[in-house]
Each structure stands twice: as C-alpha cells, then as structure tokens.
Amino acid sequence: MEVLRAELSHHDELYYRKAAPEITDAAYDRLKRELAELVRAYPALAKAALPDDAVGDDRTGKFPVYRHRERMLSLEKSYSETDLRAFYARLVRQAGHEDVTCVVEPKFDGVAISVTYEKGALIRAVTRGNGSEGDDVTANVLAIRSFPRELRRAASDGSPNPIPDLIELRGEIYLPLAEFARINREREAEGEAPYAHPRNLAAGTIKQLDPQEVAGRGLSAVFYGWGAWEPAAMRAESQQEFHRCVRRWGLPGVEKYRTAQSADEMWTAVQAFDRDRPKLAFPVDGAVVKLDSVAGQRELGASDHAPHWAMAYKFSPERVETRLQAIILQIGRTGVLTPVAEFAPVQLGGTNVSRASLHNREEIARLDLRVGDYAYVEKAGEIIPAIVGVNAARRPADSRPFVFPTICPACQTALIGDAGEAAVRCPNEECPAQVRRRLQHFASAACVNITGLGPATIDALVTRGGIKGIPGLYRLRREDLAAMRLGTGKSADRLLAAIERSKQAELWRFIYGLGIPRVGAVAAKDLARRFDGLEALTAASVPRDSPNRPGMDGLNPGLVSSLTAFFAEPHNRTMVSELIASGVRPIKGKL
C-alpha cells in the first residue's frame, strides 16, 4: 500500500502540476483500483495507506489560491459496460422506480475549471486544485479571446434572461483539435518535437505565468455543471434545464448530449459518442452519465471526491502492434535533439502512420525501447501517434538497449544536458542542422515569408553555399545561386526578389523569426508595439543593474530574462547588426 501510494503521488505530480504524465489514464486508474482493493481488504491500514487527496491536486504554488464556495469534485470512472450497467441499476434501485432519466454527455479531455459570475459579470476563474481550493488563473482565462466576460441578459427575441446573483460554473478548458494540429505543424516545421496530447498542452498553457503566452494558444471552454448558485430558487431542476440555461446566457455548453431511460439506451448513447469521436472538433476521452433530476442528485449525495449520481466511462484507445525499425534523432533550431521512432506502417484511427516522437532520452529508457522490438502504438489525443509499450515476448534475443549519443550526429560537437532536464542539445551555434531549422523558421509564412525558400533550397544553401545564419540570406547574389545549382534566370530572380521584399516585412515577424526563446507570435507583436525597430529592442535588452529598463516595464519577468539572455550572446547581437547593415528595415505594420 505504501509503494502504491508513493507511485500515485509521483503520477499526480506529473499529471496535475506538471501536465506531463508518463502513463496512460487507464494505467493510472488501475493503480488507484489496486490500492482501493487493498484498503477494503485491510481497513485497519486505510488511514495510513490512502492518498491525502483523493481528487488530485493541481495547485502549483505559483498562483494565489482561492477557496471554492462549493467543493469541486471529480468523477468515478468505469472502463467496462458491466460497471456502467451496474451504476444505472444502482440509480434505479435508489430511486425506487424504473422511471429514471439520465443525460449522457461527451467527456471533454481538458483541464477542469470553476468560473464565478456575479450579477452576470465574470469575476474569478479557479482550477480544481484539491477540490476545496485551487489556483486563481483569472488573468489567464481573460486572455482567452473567446471566453465570455458577461452572461447574456436578453434572449434572441429580446425577452429578459434571468441572471443569478452568483453562480460557480464548472467546466473544462480544452484545446480544439484543429488548433492542436496547427501548433504541432509549426513545431515540426521548426524541428521541434510535437506536443503529445492536447489535454497536457491545455493544462500547461492555463498555468503559464504570462497571460500573453495563453493568448497565443487558441484555447476554448465548455460548461457542463455548477457549484454555488444564488439565489437557490433560481437553480435548474434538471441537467437538461441547466444546458438550456447555459445556451440562454451565451456560454459555450455541451451542444450534443443524449438522454436515456434504460440501461440499454444509456449504453447505446455511450457507444454512439465513441463512434463519433473522429468527427468531433474537440478532444474526447469518454462519456459521462448523469442522473437528470437535480432533486435526485441531492438525495444521492457524494463521497469525499465524487458524486454518487454520475459516472465517467473511459473509451479504450485504438492500439496496434508494429515492429520498430529505427530510432532517428532530429535536431531543432535551438539544438535540442528529439528522438523519433520509425516503424512498419500501420493503420490507426483511419490513417497510415509510420513515425512517432519519443520526446527525449528518458522516454526511451522508461519504455526500454529497442530497435527490432514489437511496440504498441496508440493515437494520443486522436491525432498524435505514440508508442505506449513493448511486447517483451517478441523481443529478439540479440536486441540491445538504445544508447543515446554523446556527440552531435550533424556536426560532431559534444552534446550537453542541462541539470534536471531530460533534453539533450548541441551547443554549436553553427551546427548545420540547427542553421537549417533556423532558416526554415525565419523564412516561413508565419515569419518574414520568403516564398521559394523551401527545405531543399535551404539545405543546398547550408551544405553547398556555406551559409551559417540568417544574415547570409541577404548577401546572396545571382552568381551565388548559379554556382550552387539553385537556378538561373527567372527562378533565381524570383527568389532574390522574395528575399529583397522580406527586408520590409512587419517588425513583429522579424522579432518572431529571430527565434528568441519564449517569444512566440503574440509576444513578438507586443514587443513590436513597444519598440520602433530591431536596434531599439537590442538596446533595451542589454543587461543592466536596474530592472526598470526603457520599454521593459510591465513585461513578464521571464520574457525579460529571455530577451536579456538572447542579446547577451555576442553572435546574436552581431546577427542583428548584420541584418541592419544588409538593408533590413522592418515596418510597424498592423498589430
């Protein structure tokens, strides 16, 4: 029991506070069930063995803590039809009659949130925390552009909408699948490992200390429950009525839910959501069955961590077995090495997949993954293929553990690993793999948009032309392109014209294109509003004793530190100077 408790605490830390779980939800729930069974068998040891917090605690210590007016609970989970039917039978038995209506909703895979509206105005947003109190992330929620600041006071026909004096709305912050795919496309284009799961990314984003970072991600919200509701006479009398209230108030709610009046209807509704998963625009990992009657909900009550009137059914992820053919190493523009698994192509979720990111060397060691293994592949978040285990019974007798290199495969420089970090990187700024990625990022449509400068051309510029950085692009001549066999005549002229046009790209695109850590498109636009050009930004980023540097006041301290560290490097300051000397004159543009 002590071993299980320690293991669960470790996984709680990864899941709730770091948004970086290393096992699946199903594996985690198996551990919790095993502990619960031992506790039932040995009740005398229960007090010492049970985790202090059965809900899980997402408080980080980095935000103010706020106490929920009503405790924010989790849900009991089921992985089998038998368990779900037993739950429905219990509802019927406790109701004392067969006429029991349930509401079946999709289970959004995001991070739980409680949002308080007073007199119709949003005043606070708090994470679940330990169920009693959570992190106050109001500033981050307000950075989500689509998040409603006020409840709608009039219906579409002009009739008044009753607005509670106070209501705690319970819901989920999630990342739409299209936005998750967009973010990962940008990361892969820059040579960075894709994020593994939209839930983890949403949870990590909402816990950012800089609201600007949150604004740059297209987070969304959905509301499916409530806590405090004042006055009590205004409370919904059923789950279905609550969903109608949410729509009337102009809030994002559960658009498609089903009702069931028998165990068969309930199971049919759950299966329908499972079949429809590929068609949904948001991440779903199960279905939630709730007793519709609020009076019945109050009568059934709740345990310390979950209501007795609801249960979550977790869908089983599609899994296939395939042979691992190779582990290759990708080098990003910051020098970080990302291992990628290449395996025999398989059909998964309706698509053909043959690669999966392994994220870092610790992931390889955790899985004990070896070339030649037969590995289990799932689609994390319905999008990203992920290796989740190995069929040890089929492991070849001559297999050997994968040895992570100590020398950069692109430039033969000794690799380094920061203390406490799983990432390994190449410190050589002129590493050709890094240079390629930096040029790809800078020339991309998201940055200065140099049309015609694709990966093949960039590869030739680096390998045959010896270009070692962004300024080298602006020194190219027609004869250089001809010597590198990169086109003559009109094709060369078009490329050179695109490079020339980029000299007057918008300032924020240049700032974003420099690849400064922590400076995404949103932060780059904010910096472009504050500074008139690259010279001013560079000058303001010079390390000084005083923290009150011109133009830096009001910026997130982490962003200021990142700018300072970036421009403290002589080669980065030289790069900006060379760009300016090449005739680069960014315009302010639209922000």
C-alpha positions as CSV (number, residue, x, y, z in Angstrom):
1,M,0.0,0.0,0.0
2,E,2.8,2.4,0.8
3,V,4.5,1.6,-2.5
4,L,1.3,2.3,-4.4
5,R,0.6,5.5,-2.5
6,A,4.1,6.7,-3.4
7,E,3.7,5.8,-7.0
8,L,0.3,7.5,-7.2
9,S,1.8,10.6,-5.7
10,H,4.5,10.6,-8.3
11,H,2.0,10.4,-11.1
12,D,-0.2,13.0,-9.5
13,E,2.7,15.4,-9.5
14,L,3.3,14.8,-13.2
15,Y,-0.4,14.9,-14.3
16,Y,-1.8,17.7,-12.2
17,R,1.1,20.0,-11.6
18,K,3.5,19.5,-14.5
19,A,0.9,18.5,-17.2
20,A,3.4,15.8,-18.3
21,P,2.0,12.3,-17.5
22,E,4.2,9.3,-18.3
23,I,1.5,6.7,-18.1
24,T,-2.0,6.4,-19.6
25,D,-5.2,7.3,-17.7
26,A,-6.1,3.6,-17.7
27,A,-2.8,2.6,-16.2
28,Y,-3.2,5.3,-13.5
29,D,-6.8,4.2,-12.7
30,R,-5.6,0.6,-12.4
31,L,-3.1,1.6,-9.7
32,K,-5.9,3.5,-7.8
33,R,-8.2,0.5,-8.1
34,E,-5.5,-1.8,-6.8
35,L,-4.9,0.5,-3.8
36,A,-8.7,0.7,-3.1
37,E,-9.0,-3.1,-3.1
38,L,-6.1,-3.4,-0.6
39,V,-7.7,-0.8,1.6
40,R,-11.0,-2.7,1.6
41,A,-9.1,-5.9,2.4
42,Y,-7.1,-4.2,5.2
43,P,-9.3,-1.4,6.6
44,A,-7.1,-1.0,9.7
45,L,-4.3,0.3,7.5
46,A,-6.6,2.5,5.4
47,K,-5.8,5.8,7.2
48,A,-2.1,5.3,6.6
49,A,-2.4,4.0,3.1
50,L,-4.9,6.3,1.4
51,P,-3.6,9.3,-0.5
52,D,-4.2,12.6,1.3
53,D,-6.1,13.9,-1.6
54,A,-8.4,11.5,-3.5
55,V,-9.3,14.1,-6.1
56,G,-5.7,15.0,-7.1
57,D,-4.2,18.4,-6.5
58,D,-3.2,20.8,-9.4
59,R,-2.1,23.7,-7.2
60,T,1.4,24.8,-8.3
61,G,2.3,27.3,-5.6
62,K,2.8,30.0,-8.3
63,F,-0.7,31.5,-8.2
64,P,-2.9,32.9,-5.5
65,V,-5.2,30.3,-4.0
66,Y,-8.9,30.7,-3.8
67,R,-11.4,28.5,-1.9
68,H,-14.4,27.2,-3.9
69,R,-17.8,28.1,-2.4
70,E,-18.9,24.5,-3.0
71,R,-16.4,21.7,-3.2
72,M,-15.3,20.8,-6.8
73,L,-15.4,17.0,-7.2
74,S,-14.1,14.6,-9.7
75,L,-15.9,11.6,-11.2
76,E,-15.9,7.9,-10.6
77,K,-14.5,6.1,-13.7
78,S,-15.5,2.9,-15.5
79,Y,-13.8,1.0,-18.3
80,S,-16.4,-1.7,-18.8
81,E,-20.0,-2.0,-19.9
82,T,-20.7,-4.2,-16.8
83,D,-19.6,-1.4,-14.4
84,L,-21.7,1.2,-16.3
85,R,-24.8,-1.0,-16.2
86,A,-24.3,-1.7,-12.5
87,F,-24.2,2.1,-11.9
88,Y,-27.5,2.6,-13.8
89,A,-29.1,-0.3,-11.8
90,R,-28.0,1.4,-8.6
91,L,-29.7,4.6,-9.7
92,V,-32.9,2.7,-10.3
93,R,-32.7,0.8,-7.0
94,Q,-32.1,4.0,-5.0
95,A,-34.9,5.8,-6.9
96,G,-37.3,3.0,-6.0
97,H,-38.8,3.0,-9.5
98,E,-37.9,2.3,-13.1
99,D,-38.6,5.8,-14.5
100,V,-35.1,7.1,-14.2
101,T,-33.8,9.5,-16.9
102,C,-30.1,10.0,-17.4
103,V,-28.2,12.5,-19.5
104,V,-25.2,11.2,-21.5
105,E,-22.6,13.8,-22.4
106,P,-19.2,13.6,-24.2
107,K,-16.3,13.7,-21.7
108,F,-14.1,16.6,-22.7
109,D,-10.4,16.0,-22.3
110,G,-9.1,19.2,-20.9
111,V,-8.4,20.8,-17.5
112,A,-11.2,21.4,-15.0
113,I,-12.1,25.0,-14.2
114,S,-14.6,26.8,-12.0
115,V,-15.7,30.2,-13.2
116,T,-17.7,32.6,-10.9
117,Y,-20.1,35.2,-12.3
118,E,-21.6,37.8,-10.0
119,K,-24.5,39.8,-11.3
120,G,-23.7,38.4,-14.7
121,A,-20.0,39.5,-14.8
122,L,-17.0,37.2,-14.7
123,I,-15.0,37.8,-11.5
124,R,-12.9,34.8,-11.0
125,A,-11.6,31.6,-12.6
126,V,-10.1,28.8,-10.4
127,T,-8.6,25.4,-11.2
128,R,-10.0,22.4,-9.3
129,G,-6.9,22.3,-7.0
130,N,-7.6,19.8,-4.3
131,G,-11.3,20.1,-4.6
132,S,-11.6,22.6,-1.8
133,E,-9.4,25.3,-3.2
134,G,-7.5,25.9,-6.4
135,D,-5.1,28.2,-8.3
136,D,-6.7,31.6,-9.3
137,V,-6.0,31.7,-13.0
138,T,-8.4,34.6,-13.8
139,A,-5.8,36.6,-15.7
140,N,-5.1,33.7,-18.0
141,V,-8.7,32.9,-18.6
142,L,-9.3,36.5,-19.6
143,A,-6.5,36.2,-22.1
144,I,-8.7,33.6,-24.0
145,R,-10.3,35.8,-26.6
146,S,-13.5,33.7,-26.9
147,F,-14.1,33.4,-23.2
148,P,-17.4,35.2,-22.3
149,R,-16.9,38.1,-19.8
150,E,-20.6,38.5,-19.1
151,L,-23.8,36.4,-19.1
152,R,-26.3,37.4,-21.8
153,R,-29.1,39.3,-20.2
154,A,-31.6,39.1,-23.0
155,A,-32.7,36.2,-25.3
156,S,-32.6,36.4,-29.1
157,D,-36.2,37.5,-29.1
158,G,-35.5,40.4,-26.7
159,S,-37.1,38.8,-23.7
160,P,-35.1,39.0,-20.4
161,N,-32.8,36.2,-19.3
162,P,-32.9,35.5,-15.5
163,I,-29.3,36.1,-14.2
164,P,-28.3,34.6,-10.9
165,D,-26.8,36.9,-8.3
166,L,-23.9,34.5,-8.1
167,I,-23.1,31.2,-9.9
168,E,-20.0,29.0,-9.9
169,L,-20.0,27.3,-13.3
170,R,-18.0,24.1,-13.7
171,G,-16.4,23.1,-16.9
172,E,-13.3,22.4,-18.9
173,I,-10.6,24.4,-20.7
174,Y,-9.5,22.5,-23.7
175,L,-7.6,22.9,-27.0
176,P,-9.6,22.3,-30.1
177,L,-8.1,19.6,-32.3
178,A,-7.5,21.9,-35.3
179,E,-5.6,24.3,-33.1
180,F,-3.5,21.5,-31.6
181,A,-2.7,20.3,-35.1
182,R,-1.7,23.8,-36.1
183,I,0.6,24.3,-33.2
184,N,2.3,20.9,-33.9
185,R,2.7,21.7,-37.6
186,E,4.6,24.8,-36.6
187,R,6.7,23.0,-34.1
188,E,7.6,20.3,-36.6
189,A,8.5,22.9,-39.3
190,E,10.9,24.4,-36.8
191,G,12.4,21.0,-36.0
192,E,10.8,20.7,-32.6
193,A,9.1,17.6,-31.2
194,P,5.3,17.8,-31.5
195,Y,3.3,18.0,-28.3
196,A,2.0,14.6,-27.3
197,H,-1.6,15.4,-26.2
198,P,-4.0,18.4,-26.3
199,R,-5.0,17.9,-22.7
200,N,-1.4,18.2,-21.4
201,L,-0.9,21.3,-23.6
202,A,-4.1,22.9,-22.4
203,A,-3.2,22.3,-18.8
204,G,0.3,23.6,-19.2
205,T,-0.9,26.7,-21.0
206,I,-3.5,27.7,-18.4
207,K,-0.8,27.5,-15.8
208,Q,1.6,29.9,-17.7
209,L,2.7,32.9,-15.6
210,D,2.5,35.1,-18.7
211,P,-1.1,35.7,-20.0
212,Q,0.4,36.6,-23.3
213,E,1.5,33.0,-23.7
214,V,-2.0,31.9,-23.1
215,A,-3.4,34.4,-25.7
216,G,-1.2,32.8,-28.4
217,R,-3.0,29.5,-28.0
218,G,-6.5,29.0,-29.2
219,L,-7.9,27.6,-26.0
220,S,-11.7,27.1,-25.7
221,A,-14.1,26.3,-22.9
222,V,-17.2,24.3,-22.2
223,F,-19.6,24.4,-19.2
224,Y,-21.4,21.3,-18.0
225,G,-22.1,21.8,-14.3
226,W,-22.3,24.1,-11.4
227,G,-21.3,24.6,-7.8
228,A,-22.8,27.5,-5.8
229,W,-26.0,29.1,-7.3
230,E,-27.6,32.0,-5.6
231,P,-30.5,32.5,-5.1
232,A,-31.2,28.8,-4.7
233,A,-34.7,29.3,-6.1
234,M,-33.3,30.0,-9.5
235,R,-31.3,26.8,-9.7
236,A,-32.0,24.4,-12.6
237,E,-34.2,21.4,-11.7
238,S,-32.5,19.1,-14.1
239,Q,-29.3,18.6,-16.0
240,Q,-31.2,19.3,-19.3
241,E,-32.6,22.6,-17.9
242,F,-29.0,23.6,-16.9
243,H,-27.9,23.0,-20.5
244,R,-30.7,25.3,-21.7
245,C,-29.6,28.0,-19.2
246,V,-26.0,27.9,-20.5
247,R,-27.2,28.5,-24.0
248,R,-29.5,31.3,-23.0
249,W,-26.6,33.0,-21.2
250,G,-24.5,32.9,-24.3
251,L,-21.9,30.5,-22.8
252,P,-20.2,27.6,-24.6
253,G,-22.1,24.5,-23.5
254,V,-22.5,20.8,-24.4
255,E,-24.1,21.1,-27.8
256,K,-24.9,17.5,-28.3
257,Y,-26.0,15.3,-25.4
258,R,-28.3,12.3,-25.3
259,T,-31.0,11.1,-22.9
260,A,-31.6,7.6,-21.7
261,Q,-34.4,5.9,-19.8
262,S,-33.0,2.4,-19.6
263,A,-29.6,0.7,-19.3
264,D,-29.8,-0.3,-23.0
265,E,-30.5,3.3,-24.1
266,M,-27.6,4.5,-21.9
267,W,-25.1,2.0,-23.4
268,T,-26.3,2.8,-26.9
269,A,-25.7,6.6,-26.3
270,V,-22.2,5.9,-24.9
271,Q,-21.3,3.7,-27.9
272,A,-22.6,6.5,-30.3
273,F,-20.2,9.0,-28.8
274,D,-17.4,6.5,-29.1
275,R,-18.2,6.0,-32.8
276,D,-18.5,9.8,-33.4
277,R,-15.1,10.6,-31.8
278,P,-13.3,11.1,-35.1
279,K,-15.9,13.6,-36.3
280,L,-15.6,15.8,-33.2
281,A,-13.7,19.1,-33.2
282,F,-12.6,18.8,-29.6
283,P,-10.7,16.1,-27.6
284,V,-12.9,13.5,-26.0
285,D,-11.8,10.5,-23.9
286,G,-15.1,9.1,-22.8
287,A,-18.7,9.8,-22.0
288,V,-20.3,11.0,-18.7
289,V,-23.6,9.6,-17.5
290,K,-25.5,11.8,-15.1
291,L,-28.9,11.5,-13.3
292,D,-31.1,14.2,-14.9
293,S,-33.1,15.1,-11.8
294,V,-31.3,17.6,-9.6
295,A,-33.5,16.6,-6.6
296,G,-32.4,13.0,-7.2
297,Q,-28.8,14.2,-7.3
298,R,-29.1,15.9,-3.9
299,E,-30.7,12.8,-2.4
300,L,-27.9,10.5,-3.7
301,G,-25.2,12.9,-2.4
302,A,-21.4,12.4,-2.9
303,S,-18.3,10.9,-1.4
304,D,-15.3,13.0,-0.5
305,H,-14.2,13.1,-4.1
306,A,-17.0,12.2,-6.4
307,P,-20.8,12.4,-6.7
308,H,-22.9,9.2,-6.4
309,W,-25.2,10.3,-9.3
310,A,-22.6,10.4,-12.1
311,M,-20.1,8.2,-13.7
312,A,-17.5,8.6,-16.4
313,Y,-16.9,5.9,-18.9
314,K,-13.4,6.0,-20.5
315,F,-13.1,4.9,-24.1
316,S,-10.4,2.4,-24.9
317,P,-7.8,3.9,-27.3
318,E,-7.2,2.1,-30.6
319,R,-3.9,0.2,-30.3
320,V,-1.9,-1.7,-32.9
321,E,1.4,-3.6,-32.7
322,T,4.2,-3.0,-35.2
323,R,7.9,-3.5,-35.5
324,L,10.3,-0.7,-34.6
325,Q,12.7,-0.3,-37.5
326,A,14.8,2.6,-36.3
327,I,15.3,5.5,-33.8
328,I,16.5,8.6,-35.5
329,L,17.5,11.9,-34.0
330,Q,16.1,15.3,-35.1
331,I,17.9,18.5,-34.2
332,G,15.8,21.6,-33.7
333,R,16.8,25.2,-34.2
334,T,17.7,25.5,-30.5
335,G,20.0,22.5,-30.7
336,V,17.7,20.1,-28.8
337,L,17.8,16.5,-30.0
338,T,14.4,14.8,-30.3
339,P,14.4,11.0,-30.9
340,V,11.8,9.8,-33.4
341,A,10.6,6.2,-33.8
342,E,10.3,4.8,-37.3
343,F,8.2,1.6,-37.5
344,A,6.5,-0.6,-40.1
345,P,3.5,1.4,-41.4
346,V,0.1,0.6,-39.7
347,Q,-3.5,1.8,-39.9
348,L,-4.5,3.7,-36.9
349,G,-7.6,5.9,-36.5
350,G,-8.2,5.8,-40.2
351,T,-4.8,7.0,-41.2
352,N,-1.5,5.3,-42.2
353,V,1.3,6.0,-39.6
354,S,4.9,5.1,-39.5
355,R,6.6,7.6,-37.2
356,A,6.1,8.7,-33.6
357,S,8.0,11.2,-31.4
358,L,9.8,9.7,-28.4
359,H,10.3,13.2,-26.9
360,N,13.5,12.7,-25.1
361,R,16.1,10.1,-23.9
362,E,14.2,9.4,-20.7
363,E,11.1,8.3,-22.6
364,I,13.3,5.7,-24.4
365,A,14.7,4.5,-21.1
366,R,11.3,4.3,-19.5
367,L,9.9,2.2,-22.2
368,D,13.2,0.2,-22.6
369,L,12.6,0.6,-26.3
370,R,15.0,-1.2,-28.6
371,V,15.3,-1.3,-32.4
372,G,13.7,-4.5,-33.6
373,D,11.1,-4.5,-30.8
374,Y,7.4,-5.1,-31.5
375,A,5.9,-2.0,-30.0
376,Y,2.3,-0.9,-29.1
377,V,1.2,2.3,-30.9
378,E,-1.8,4.4,-29.9
379,K,-3.1,7.8,-31.1
380,A,-2.7,10.2,-28.2
381,G,-5.5,12.8,-28.4
382,E,-6.9,11.2,-31.5
383,I,-4.1,12.9,-33.5
384,I,-0.5,12.1,-32.5
385,P,0.8,8.5,-32.7
386,A,2.5,7.5,-29.5
387,I,4.4,4.3,-28.5
388,V,3.0,3.2,-25.2
389,G,4.7,-0.1,-24.6
390,V,6.7,-3.1,-25.9
391,N,5.7,-6.7,-26.4
392,A,8.6,-8.2,-24.5
393,A,7.6,-11.7,-25.5
394,R,8.5,-10.9,-29.1
395,R,11.8,-9.2,-28.4
396,P,14.7,-10.6,-30.4
397,A,17.3,-12.5,-28.4
398,D,20.1,-10.3,-29.8
399,S,18.5,-7.0,-29.0
400,R,20.5,-4.3,-27.3
401,P,19.4,-1.2,-25.3
402,F,19.4,2.0,-27.4
403,V,22.4,4.1,-26.5
404,F,21.8,7.9,-26.7
405,P,24.8,9.6,-28.5
406,T,27.2,11.9,-26.7
407,I,28.3,13.5,-30.0
408,C,26.0,15.6,-32.3
409,P,25.4,13.5,-35.4
410,A,25.3,16.6,-37.6
411,C,28.5,18.4,-36.5
412,Q,30.3,16.1,-34.1
413,T,30.2,18.5,-31.2
414,A,29.9,17.1,-27.7
415,L,26.3,17.2,-26.6
416,I,25.2,18.7,-23.3
417,G,22.3,18.2,-20.9
418,D,21.0,20.8,-18.5
419,A,20.8,19.7,-14.9
420,G,17.3,18.5,-14.1
421,E,16.3,18.5,-17.7
422,A,15.6,15.5,-19.9
423,A,16.6,17.4,-23.0
424,V,20.0,17.0,-24.7
425,R,21.3,19.6,-27.0
426,C,24.1,20.5,-29.3
427,P,25.8,23.8,-28.1
428,N,27.3,24.6,-31.5
429,E,25.5,27.6,-33.0
430,E,26.9,26.8,-36.4
431,C,25.7,23.2,-36.4
432,P,24.3,22.8,-39.9
433,A,21.2,21.1,-38.7
434,Q,20.4,24.0,-36.4
435,V,21.2,26.5,-39.1
436,R,18.7,24.8,-41.5
437,R,16.0,24.9,-38.9
438,R,16.6,28.5,-38.0
439,L,16.5,29.5,-41.7
440,Q,13.3,27.5,-42.2
441,H,11.6,29.2,-39.3
442,F,12.8,32.7,-40.3
443,A,11.6,32.2,-44.0
444,S,8.3,30.6,-43.1
445,A,4.9,32.2,-43.8
446,A,4.5,32.8,-40.1
447,C,7.6,35.0,-40.1
448,V,9.1,37.0,-42.9
449,N,7.6,34.8,-45.6
450,I,10.3,34.3,-48.2
451,T,8.5,32.4,-51.0
452,G,10.6,29.9,-52.8
453,L,12.9,29.3,-49.9
454,G,11.9,25.7,-49.1
455,P,13.7,22.9,-47.2
456,A,15.6,21.7,-50.3
457,T,16.9,25.1,-51.2
458,I,17.9,25.8,-47.6
459,D,19.7,22.5,-47.5
460,A,21.7,23.5,-50.6
461,L,22.5,27.0,-49.2
462,V,23.9,25.4,-46.0
463,T,25.7,22.4,-47.5
464,R,27.0,23.9,-50.8
465,G,26.9,27.6,-50.0
466,G,28.2,27.6,-46.5
467,I,25.5,29.9,-45.1
468,K,25.8,29.9,-41.4
469,G,23.0,32.2,-40.3
470,I,20.1,34.4,-41.3
471,P,22.2,37.4,-42.5
472,G,23.7,35.1,-45.1
473,L,20.4,35.2,-47.0
474,Y,20.7,38.9,-47.6
475,R,24.2,38.6,-49.0
476,L,23.2,36.1,-51.8
477,R,23.8,37.2,-55.4
478,R,22.6,35.7,-58.7
479,E,26.0,34.2,-59.4
480,D,26.0,32.5,-55.9
481,L,22.7,30.7,-56.8
482,A,24.1,29.6,-60.1
483,A,27.3,28.3,-58.5
484,M,25.2,26.2,-56.1
485,R,23.0,25.0,-59.0
486,L,19.9,26.6,-57.4
487,G,18.5,28.0,-60.6
488,T,19.3,30.6,-63.2
489,G,17.3,33.3,-64.9
490,K,13.8,33.8,-63.7
491,S,13.8,31.3,-60.9
492,A,16.9,32.9,-59.3
493,D,15.4,36.3,-59.9
494,R,12.2,35.3,-58.2
495,L,14.0,34.0,-55.1
496,L,16.2,37.1,-54.8
497,A,13.2,39.4,-55.2
498,A,11.4,37.5,-52.4
499,I,14.4,37.9,-50.2
500,E,14.6,41.6,-51.0
501,R,10.9,42.1,-50.3
502,S,11.3,40.5,-46.9
503,K,13.6,43.3,-45.8
504,Q,10.4,45.3,-45.2
505,A,8.4,42.7,-43.5
506,E,6.5,43.6,-40.4
507,L,8.6,44.2,-37.3
508,W,6.9,41.5,-35.3
509,R,7.6,38.9,-38.0
510,F,11.3,39.7,-37.8
511,I,11.2,39.5,-34.0
512,Y,9.4,36.2,-34.1
513,G,11.8,35.0,-36.9
514,L,14.9,35.6,-34.7
515,G,13.9,32.5,-32.7
516,I,14.2,34.1,-29.3
517,P,13.2,31.6,-26.6
518,R,9.7,32.4,-25.1
519,V,8.9,34.8,-27.9
520,G,6.1,33.4,-30.0
521,A,3.9,35.4,-32.4
522,V,1.8,37.0,-29.6
523,A,4.8,38.2,-27.6
524,A,6.5,39.4,-30.8
525,K,3.6,41.6,-31.6
526,D,3.6,43.1,-28.1
527,L,7.3,43.8,-28.4
528,A,6.7,45.4,-31.8
529,R,4.2,47.8,-30.2
530,R,6.8,48.9,-27.6
531,F,9.9,49.3,-29.8
532,D,10.4,51.1,-33.1
533,G,12.9,48.6,-34.6
534,L,15.4,45.9,-34.0
535,E,18.0,48.4,-32.8
536,A,15.7,49.7,-30.0
537,L,14.9,46.1,-28.9
538,T,18.5,45.1,-28.8
539,A,19.5,48.2,-26.9
540,A,16.7,47.7,-24.3
541,S,17.8,44.1,-23.8
542,V,21.3,45.0,-22.6
543,P,21.9,43.6,-19.1
544,R,21.8,46.4,-16.5
545,D,21.7,46.6,-12.8
546,S,18.3,48.3,-12.7
547,P,15.3,46.1,-13.6
548,N,13.4,49.1,-14.9
549,R,14.8,49.2,-18.4
550,P,13.2,51.5,-21.0
551,G,10.3,49.7,-22.6
552,M,10.6,46.6,-20.4
553,D,8.3,47.7,-17.6
554,G,5.1,45.6,-17.5
555,L,6.6,42.7,-19.4
556,N,6.6,39.3,-17.8
557,P,9.9,38.8,-15.9
558,G,10.6,35.5,-17.7
559,L,10.2,37.2,-21.0
560,V,12.6,40.0,-20.0
561,S,15.2,37.4,-18.8
562,S,14.9,35.5,-22.1
563,L,15.4,38.7,-24.1
564,T,18.4,39.7,-21.9
565,A,20.0,36.3,-22.2
566,F,19.5,36.2,-26.0
567,F,21.0,39.6,-26.7
568,A,23.8,39.0,-24.2
569,E,25.2,36.5,-26.6
570,P,27.6,38.3,-29.0
571,H,26.7,36.3,-32.0
572,N,23.0,37.3,-31.6
573,R,23.9,41.0,-31.4
574,T,26.2,40.6,-34.4
575,M,23.3,38.9,-36.3
576,V,21.0,41.9,-35.7
577,S,23.8,44.3,-36.7
578,E,24.4,42.4,-39.9
579,L,20.7,42.4,-40.8
580,I,20.5,46.1,-40.4
581,A,23.7,46.6,-42.4
582,S,22.1,44.5,-45.2
583,G,19.3,47.0,-45.5
584,V,16.7,45.3,-43.4
585,R,14.1,47.9,-42.5
586,P,11.0,46.3,-40.9
587,I,7.8,48.3,-40.8
588,K,5.4,48.6,-37.9
589,G,2.5,47.1,-39.9
590,K,-0.8,46.0,-38.4
591,L,-0.7,44.7,-34.8
